Amino acid sequence: QVQLVESGGGLVQAGGSLRLSCAASGLAFSSYRMGWFRQAPGKEREFVASIRSGYTAYTDSLKGRFTISRDNTKNTVYLQMNSLKPEDTAVYFCAAAPPSGGIWSNWGQGTQVTVSS
């Protein structure tokens, strides 16, 4: 049974930083593509970043402020968020996609990030 557990969210002032973590279990972690998504109130869930085999991808608007990384020895993926803005306020979700190239098949429960102005 795959489990993804996010942590590290919270309340931060604009301009501050947070690092989110997602601990994964029940899957061959190193072979999975891992990603972060976010959903703001009243908006659809949107892609933030992904990583697999050292290759990363970001939504254009977040490049330079957010960095995704992973530690395969700890089965954990991270999202370092710098220069946070109030519009970054959202629930952030971790997701996993299998090595076969399929869809994002597993999701965490989300962690709230609130950026105050």
KOLPA-788568 format. One record per residue (C-alpha): x, y, z; residue in one letter. Coordinates in nm, 3 decimals, decimal comma, padded with zeros to 5 digits. Each point is the difference from the previous one (the first is absolute). Layout:
- X	Y	Z	rest
- X	Y	Z	A
...
//
This chain:
- X	Y	Z	rest
- 00,000	00,000	00,000	Q
- 00,150	00,326	-00,114	V
- 00,004	00,283	00,251	Q
- 00,116	00,356	-00,054	L
- 00,019	00,222	00,307	V
- 00,073	00,371	-00,037	E
- 00,136	00,223	00,272	S
- 00,159	00,341	00,040	G
- -00,289	00,227	-00,081	G
- -00,098	00,292	00,216	G
- -00,039	00,375	00,024	L
- 00,278	00,220	-00,132	V
- 00,035	00,368	-00,083	Q
- 00,042	00,115	-00,356	A
- 00,363	-00,028	-00,104	G
- 00,060	-00,294	00,228	G
- 00,086	-00,360	-00,075	S
- -00,137	-00,345	00,074	L
- 00,116	-00,349	-00,083	R
- -00,264	-00,263	-00,052	L
- 00,076	-00,369	00,036	S
- -00,184	-00,304	-00,129	C
- 00,085	-00,338	00,147	A
- -00,096	-00,291	-00,222	A
- -00,052	-00,365	00,083	S
- -00,132	-00,308	-00,174	G
- 00,162	00,071	-00,337	L
- 00,333	-00,035	-00,176	A
- 00,068	00,364	00,072	F
- 00,313	00,055	-00,205	S
- -00,171	-00,108	-00,321	S
- -00,308	00,217	00,043	Y
- -00,047	00,348	-00,133	R
- -00,091	00,221	00,295	M
- -00,181	00,327	-00,016	G
- -00,151	00,290	00,187	W
- -00,333	00,159	-00,077	F
- -00,196	00,272	00,174	R
- -00,360	00,110	00,029	Q
- -00,102	00,345	00,112	A
- -00,352	00,074	00,130	P
- -00,248	00,010	-00,284	G
- 00,258	-00,106	-00,258	K
- 00,091	-00,320	-00,177	E
- 00,294	-00,209	00,105	R
- 00,312	00,104	-00,190	E
- 00,336	-00,156	-00,073	F
- 00,296	00,145	00,189	V
- 00,302	-00,222	-00,068	A
- 00,113	-00,356	-00,066	S
- 00,318	-00,203	00,019	I
- 00,120	-00,332	-00,133	R
- 00,349	-00,137	-00,048	S
- 00,143	00,343	00,062	G
- -00,214	00,172	-00,260	Y
- -00,224	00,273	00,132	T
- -00,291	00,194	-00,140	A
- -00,173	00,310	00,130	Y
- -00,298	00,210	-00,085	T
- 00,150	00,306	-00,166	D
- -00,131	00,255	00,249	S
- 00,179	-00,169	00,291	L
- 00,342	-00,056	-00,156	K
- 00,272	00,165	00,204	G
- -00,198	00,008	00,324	R
- -00,091	-00,365	00,052	F
- 00,240	-00,296	-00,011	T
- -00,095	-00,367	00,002	I
- 00,243	-00,265	00,120	S
- -00,006	-00,354	00,125	R
- 00,195	-00,231	00,228	D
- -00,045	-00,356	-00,119	N
- 00,170	-00,133	00,315	T
- -00,278	00,155	00,206	K
- -00,286	-00,055	-00,247	N
- -00,071	00,371	00,028	T
- -00,063	00,281	-00,245	V
- 00,037	00,364	00,095	Y
- -00,125	00,334	-00,122	L
- 00,208	00,300	00,103	Q
- -00,207	00,316	-00,036	M
- 00,172	00,339	00,019	N
- -00,119	00,359	-00,034	S
- -00,351	-00,112	00,078	L
- -00,291	00,217	-00,106	K
- -00,359	00,016	00,127	P
- -00,111	-00,158	-00,329	E
- 00,201	-00,310	00,091	D
- -00,258	-00,070	00,271	T
- -00,147	-00,343	-00,073	A
- -00,016	-00,359	00,107	V
- 00,308	-00,173	-00,138	Y
- -00,026	-00,362	-00,105	F
- 00,266	-00,260	-00,067	C
- -00,063	-00,248	-00,281	A
- 00,166	-00,307	-00,149	A
- -00,006	-00,136	-00,354	A
- 00,121	-00,351	-00,085	P
- 00,308	-00,062	-00,216	P
- -00,218	-00,129	-00,282	S
- -00,077	00,361	-00,077	G
- -00,353	-00,003	00,128	G
- -00,207	00,264	00,162	I
- 00,045	00,136	00,350	W
- -00,142	-00,304	00,171	S
- 00,060	00,071	00,366	N
- -00,058	00,314	00,205	W
- 00,070	00,123	00,348	G
- -00,254	00,170	00,222	Q
- 00,152	00,344	-00,049	G
- 00,162	00,258	00,223	T
- -00,122	00,358	00,039	Q
- 00,230	00,287	-00,086	V
- -00,119	00,348	00,091	T
- 00,200	00,307	-00,095	V
- -00,099	00,322	00,174	S
- 00,059	00,343	-00,151	S
//
